Amino acid sequence: MNLIPIGAGIAAITGIGAGIGIGVATAKATDAVARQPEASGKIMTMLILGGALAEATAIYGLVVALA
């Protein structure tokens, strides 16, 4: 039995986790900006950094799934 397709499918699931993570982070950042508009610059910086890290996991999963 070949387990490579199953492993690739499990690795591709990281895209779902990254999407959920970025969605939650965006919702929280929007809420934070609504509460403290003067801190929007710092909040957006942290959002972009967190989004990049979450997206990196999805890219790693994609690379593993395609390998």
Secondary structure, DSSP 8 states (H G I E B T S, - for coil): ---HHHHHHHHHTHHHHHHHHHHHHHHHHHHHHHH-GGGHHHHHHHHHHHHHHHHHHHHHHHHHHH-
